[in-house]
Amino acid sequence: MSYNYDAELQPLVELLPGASQDISDPKQARVGFSQMVETLNADLDTSGVKMQNRDIPGPEGEPDIAVRIYSPEGLDKVAPCILHIHGGGFVIGTLDSELFAVLRRAPHSDD
């Protein structure tokens, strides 16, 4: 199966595992995906951004939900926010797999 995508994404597409990636074993798929995400995130500039991990209560009888709050370092007032919700089910992804997308939108302390 092939997909049309913006040519600007080609460098990222080349890093992705083949379309035939087997996720029948999610634990094993997570290992490979986590290694790829770690490589992609290695050089991201997080300076000026405070990242705070929290858990919020899930539905009754279900586990808590991990969330990450990004804010400019030194923020000392109420400020507008953007709520970023990944559209997938996080079968193999994590909060770290969204880091690049969120940092592109997060205000930095020098903005």
C-alpha positions in Angstrom: 0.0 0.0 0.0 1.3 3.5 -0.8 0.4 6.9 0.6 0.7 10.4 -0.7 2.5 12.7 1.6 4.2 16.1 1.5 7.7 15.8 0.0 9.0 17.9 3.0 8.3 14.8 5.2 10.6 12.5 3.1 13.5 12.6 5.6 11.2 11.4 8.4 9.5 8.8 6.2 12.9 7.2 5.5 13.3 6.7 9.3 10.0 4.9 9.6 9.9 1.1 9.6 8.4 -0.5 6.5 4.6 -0.4 6.1 4.6 -4.1 6.8 5.7 -3.5 10.4 4.3 -6.2 12.5 2.6 -4.9 15.7 1.0 -8.3 16.6 3.5 -8.2 19.5 3.0 -4.6 20.8 5.7 -5.0 23.5 8.3 -5.8 20.8 7.0 -3.1 18.5 7.3 -0.6 21.3 11.0 -1.4 21.7 11.8 -0.6 18.1 9.6 2.4 18.0 11.1 3.8 21.2 14.6 3.4 19.8 13.5 5.4 16.7 11.9 8.1 18.8 15.0 8.3 21.0 17.1 9.0 17.9 14.6 11.6 16.6 14.5 13.4 19.9 18.2 13.3 20.7 18.9 16.7 19.1 15.7 18.5 20.0 16.2 21.9 21.7 14.1 21.9 24.8 15.8 25.0 26.2 13.4 27.6 27.5 10.6 25.0 27.9 9.6 23.5 31.3 8.2 20.0 30.9 6.1 18.6 33.8 4.8 15.0 33.8 1.6 14.3 35.7 -1.0 11.6 36.0 -4.6 12.5 35.9 -7.4 10.1 37.1 -8.7 7.8 34.5 -12.3 6.5 34.5 -13.4 4.6 37.6 -11.6 1.3 37.8 -9.1 2.3 35.0 -5.5 3.4 35.3 -4.5 7.0 35.5 -3.6 8.9 32.3 -0.1 10.2 31.8 0.0 13.8 30.6 2.9 16.3 30.0 2.5 20.0 30.5 4.8 22.3 28.5 5.3 25.9 29.5 7.9 28.6 29.0 10.5 28.6 31.8 9.8 31.3 34.3 6.1 31.7 33.4 4.6 33.5 36.4 1.1 34.4 35.1 -2.0 32.7 33.7 -1.5 32.2 30.0 -3.4 30.6 27.1 -2.7 27.0 26.2 -3.0 24.5 23.4 -4.4 21.0 24.2 -2.6 18.5 22.0 -4.2 15.0 21.9 -2.6 12.3 19.8 -5.2 10.8 17.6 -3.9 7.2 17.9 -4.4 4.8 20.7 -0.7 4.9 21.9 -0.4 1.2 21.0 3.3 1.7 20.5 3.7 5.5 21.1 4.4 7.4 24.2 4.5 11.0 25.5 8.0 11.2 24.1 6.9 10.2 20.6 4.9 13.5 20.5 7.8 15.6 21.8 8.8 17.0 18.3 5.2 18.0 17.4 4.6 19.7 20.7 7.8 21.5 20.9 7.1 23.1 17.5 4.0 24.7 19.1 5.2 25.3 22.6 6.2 28.9 23.5 9.8 29.2 24.7 10.9 31.5 27.5 12.5 33.9 24.9 9.3 34.2 22.7 
